[in-house]
Amino acid sequence: MFDMGASIHSGADGATSARVDVGAGRRWAVKRHPLVNGREATFQHLVSEGADESERMPDLRRCERIRWPRAIIDALGTHRVVAWANERRGDRRVVIALPDFTYAVILADRGDHIMLWTAYVVDEAYRRKQMRAEWEKSGGEDPL
């Protein structure tokens, strides 16, 4: 997933990572644990939905878009996406969204590394409006 022309390795924290240009040379990682059906936690978040980790259900729309997160991340710094930082549950997150806010990729900024957290279709108009307001409030500054 993160083969961006870089070497990939596993760190002591259990995260699979790679060096890439985006994020000031910080390493990229995916959340590996808990494994669900032999799949890494990040993969589960990319293809399923639900608040309770043990009861997440497959989401065909997420599965259909499994390649989108990479393209969205690669589009950072272009007019094709908008991005901003926010805080969720005490963690710094970076949201990268399509300009119409119908699809979002969420990254967790861990300081020395960036984790792909999840990605999803934004169905609800009120949620797209909230996201737009968050982005506008951020002033459009580079979140990484």
N, C-alpha and C positions, 0 to 999 in steps of 0.2 A: 504494500500500500504506500509506503514512504520511500520507494526507490526513486529518488530524485537526483540520480547521478551522484550519490554519496554512499559512503560506507555505512553499513547497518550493524549495530551491536546491541547487546542487552546489558543494561546497567545494573548496579547493585540494588537499585530500587525496584527491579523487576520490569522496568519499562523497556520496550524495544525502541531504539532511537536511531536517528540519522542526522548528519550534519547537512544543513541546507542554507541557502542564501537568505531566505526570508527570516526575520526575527533576529537580525544582527549576529548571525553565525551561531545562535543558540541551537542546541540539539532539539529535534522533534521526537516525540514519544507517543505511544498509545498505552492506554491503561490495560494491563494484561490480566489482572485479577479483580474480581473472581472469574474463573473460567466457567462458562455456561455451555454445556454440551460440547466441551472441548474447544470453544471459541473464546477469544479474548473479550474482555468487557467492552472495549471500544467498538469492536465489531458488532456486538449485541446491541449497543446503542444506535449504531448506524442502520440496523435492519429491523428493529422492533420498537414498540412504544409501551409506556406504562410507568407509573410512579414507583411501584414495588419491584425491585430488581429481580426477585424470584418469580414474579408473575408477568413479566414483560411478554407481549404478544407480537408475533411477526407482523410487519406492516408492509404490504406489497408496494406501496408508493415509495417507501424508503428503499426497499430492495431494488426497484426499478431505477433508482437514482444512486446506486452504490458508487458509481464513478464520479458523481458530481462534486463531492468534497475536495478532491484533488484539483479539479478545474477551478473551483471557487477560490481555493487557497492560492493557486497559481495566478489568479486574476487580481490579487491584492495590488494596490497601487495603480489600478486602471479604472476607467469609468464604468467597467462592467460590474463592479461590486461596490458596496459601501461597507465600512467597518468602524467599530467603536469598541471601547473597553467598558465593562460594567462589573459589578460585584454581585456574586450570588453565594449565599451561605458562607460569607467571609472569604471567598476565593475570588481572585481576579480572573475574569473571563474576557475573551475577545470574541465578538460576534461579527461574522462576515455574512452579508446578505446580498441577495439580488436587489437591484434598485427599487423594485416594486414590493420588496419584503415578503415574497411568497415562498422563499426557501432560505434557510439559514444554516451556517456551519458554526459550531461553538468550539472554541479552543480554551484550554485552561493554561494561563500564564503562570508558570512555576518559578519564574525568575531566571534560573539557569537553563531551563528547558520549557518547551511548549508542547502541550498534549492535545491531540485531537480528541475532543470529548464526545460530541454527537453532531448530528445534522438531521434536519427535518423540514417537511413541508409545513408552511404556516397557512392553515386553512381559514382561520377566523379573522374577519375584517378588523375587529377590535384589537386583536393581537398585532396585526400588521400596523395599525395606527399607533399602538404603544411602542413598537420597535422604531417606527419612523421618528416619533417624539424623542426617544432615547438617543437615536443617531443625531438628530438636529441639535439636541442639548449638548452633545459631545463636541460640537464645533467642527467635526470632520477631521480631527487630528489623527495622525498615524497611531494606532493603538499598540503597535509592536515597537 
